[in-house]
Amino acid sequence: MKTIELNVTGMKCVHCEQHVAEAIERVPGVEKAVADRAHDRVLVRLSDDEASVEAMKAAVEAQDYKVLGVE
C-alpha cells in the first residue's frame, strides 16, 4: 500500500474535512482518506497503484475545495 498527501485549501470545519475525505474515498483504488484542515492536507492510503490522482483532484474540486499539490 502507498500513501500520498494532497494539499487542499478551503476546509474550515469538521464537516469540510468529512466532505473532502468522503469524496476522495469514492475514487476507485482509494482505501482511506483523512483530512486535516489545520494543516491543509489530506492523507490518502491507496489500495491500488492505479488510483488516479487526477480523479482525486476532480473529486475534491467538485466539493468546491482547491488542490494545490500532491506529495
Sequence and secondary structure as in RCSB ss.txt:
>XXXX:A:sequence
MKTIELNVTGMKCVHCEQHVAEAIERVPGVEKAVADRAHDRVLVRLSDDEASVEAMKAAVEAQDYKVLGVE
>XXXX:A:secstr
 EEEEEEEE   SHHHHHHHHHHHHTSTTEEEEEEEGGGTEEEEEES TT  HHHHHHHHHHTT EEEEE 
